[in-house]
Amino acid sequence: MRESKGRVSNILSWILLICMVLLFLFSCKSIIETKKTGEPSFVLGYRLIYVTSGSMEPTIKTHGMALTKEVQTIDDVKENDIVSFTVRTDDGSFVRTTHRIYKIEDDGKIYTKGDNNTVVDSYPITISNIESKVCCTFNFTAWWVNLWQSGISGRILIFSIVIFIILIYVGIKIIYPKRKECR
C-alpha cells in the first residue's frame, strides 16, 4: 500500500516538474519574441509590472508590483479599473503609465487619473493604448526596494534578514531531524 502511494506521488511529482519546465520554456520563448518586436510580454495572458512613481498611492505604492491581465477590447475594461497603458511623448518615445479609468466616453475616448493626483490626465487615450488591467497588487515589494535603495545600511539589514531566516531553517532541521520509518 505504501509503495503504491509512493509510486503515485513520484509520478505526480514528475508530471508537475514537466509542466513547470514547459511553462518556463514557453515563458522564455514569449519574452524573447517580445524583445524583438518591442511589444509587452505576457505569459498566459498575464504579466507583472513594476510601479516607479507614487501617482497610484495608496492603492499601489511606489516600487510596488501589480499582476496585470492582457486587455483585448473595450469590453475588457470599465470605469474604476486600474490599467497600464502607453502614450507617445513629444520626442517620439513611449511612456508606460498605470492609472485608474476615470471616465469612458461613447466615442471611445478614455480618461484616466492617478489615485494620488488631484486632476484627471490631460490627454485621452483609446483602447489601443491600453495593454493590461491590474488584477492584484503586491505592495510588500515597495518596503524591500526602498530599504535596498536607502544605502549600505538597508542592504546590510536585508542580508541580515535573509541570513536570519536561513539560520532559523537550518536550526529547525537540526533540532527536528526527519525520522526514519521502522519497517
N, C-alpha and C positions, 0 to 999 in steps of 0.2 A: 504494500500500500504506500509506504513512504517512498519507495523507489519510483513508483509511477507518478507521485506528486512531484518528485524531484525532476523527472524527465519532462513533465508538462511545464514546470516552471522554467526549466532550461530552454525548452522550445520557445516559450513565450518571450523569454529574455532575448533570444536570437532574433525573433521576429521584430521586437521593439528596436533592437540595435540596427537592424537592416532598414527599418522605416526611418530612423533618425539619420542614418548615413544618407539615404536617398533624399530626405528633406534638406540636409546640409548641402548636398551636391546641387539640388535644384536651386537653393538659395544662392550659391556661388555663381551658377550659370546666369541667374536673373541679374545679379549685381554686375557681373562682367558685361552683359548685354546693355544694361542701362548706363554704364560708364562710357560705352561707345556712342550712344545716342544722346546722352545728357538728360534723359528723362528720369524721373524719380523711380527708385527701385522698391517694388512691392513683392512680398512673399506671401502667396496665397491670399492676395488682396489686402494685406496689412503691412505696415511699416512703423518703426519707431522714429519720432522726431525729437530733436533737442531744442529747447526753447532758450534763446540767448538774451531776451530782454524781459522787462517787468511789465509790459503792456497788458498781460493777462492775469496779473496777480490780483487777488489771492487764489484764483482758480488754478492757474499754472504758474508756479514760482519761477523766477529767473534761475536758469541752469536745471530746471526740471525736465522731465521727459514725458511724452504722451504717445500712446498707441493709437494709430490712426487707421481708418478703413478707406480704401480707394473709392472715389466718387466718380460715377459714370454719367448720370443725368441729373437734371434739376429736381427730379422726384426723389433723389437720394438725400437731399438737404431740405431743411426748413428753418424758419426764423428761430433764433436762440441756439442753433447748433454752433459748435466751435469748429472752424475749418482752417485748413492750411492751403494757402494759395500763393501764386506767383504773379508779380506785376513787373513790367518792363520800366526801367528808370530812364531818365533823360539821356544818359550816356549809352543806352542800349543793353545794359546788363539786366539780369533778372534778380529780383529780391523775393525771398520766400517769407511770408508773414503768416502768423496764426492768430486769428481774431474770431470773435463771435458774430454770427449773422444778425444784423440789427433789423434789416428790412429787405424783403424780396418784392420787387415791383412786377406788375403784369407783363411789362415789356422785356423781362429777363435781367434787368439790372439788379445787382445785389449790393447792398451797403453793409459794411462791417464796422465793428468798433471793438477796441480792446477793453476788457473789463476795468482796467485801471486808467483808461483815457477818459477825458471829460467830453470829448466831441466825437462824432461819427467820422470815419475816414472820409477824406475829401474826394476820393475817386471811387466811382462804382466799378464793380467787377462783374464778370459773367461766369456762367458755369464752366466755360473753357479755361478760366484762370484757376478754378478750384481743383486741387489734386486729391485731397482727402479730408475726412472729418474725424474729429477726436472721439475715441471710444472710452478711454480712461487715461488718467494721469498718474505719474509717479513723481511726486514732489520730494520724496526722500533723497533722490539723487542730488537735489539742489544743495542740501546740507554738506554732502561729501565733496561736491565740486567747489563750493565756497570755502570749505575748510582747506582743500588742496591748494586753492589759489591764494590763500591768506599768507603763504610763505613757508619757510622751513619748519616753523613750529607746528603748523597744520599738517604738514607731510609727516613729521615725526609722530604726531598724535594718531594719524591714520595707520601708519606702520605699527604703532604700539597696540592699537585696537585689533589689527589683523593677527599680530603675534600672540596677543592675549587669547583670542578665540582659538587659535591653533593649539596653544598650551592647554586650554580647557579640554579640547577634544582629545589630545594625547593623554592628559591626566585621567579622563573618564575611561579611556581604553585600557590604561594600566590598572586602575582601581577595579574596574569591572570587566575582566577579560572574558572573551567568548568561551563559554563552557562547552566541552565536547560531550556529545551524547554517548551514553553507555549502550552497548548492543548486546 
